[in-house]
C-alpha cells in the first residue's frame, strides 16, 4: 500500500468519526423532540375530548330541563314538593364519588 492509501483511509476514518460526534447529539435531540411531540399530541387529544364533553354538557344545561333538574338534585340536594330526601352516614351524596 502506498502512503496515499493510508492518507485516504485516515481522512475517511476521521471524517466518519467527526460526523458521528456531530450527528449523535442532533439525533438525540431529534428523538427527545419527537417523544415530546407525541406526548403533546396525546395531551391535545385528551384536552379536545374534555372540551367536547364540556361543550356538550353546557348545551344540555342550556336546553335540557332534565339535565338542569339532575344537577339541582345531585349538587344542591333539591327535591320536588312531594319527595323526601334521606341521607345515610358514610354514603357519599355525590354519585360521582
Protein Blocks (a to p, Z undefined) as FASTA:
>chain_A
ZZklmmmmmmmmmmmmmmmmmmmmmmmmmmmmmmmmmmmmmmmmmmmmmmmmmmmmmmmm
mmmmklmmmmmmmmnopacfkbccdddehiafblkZZ
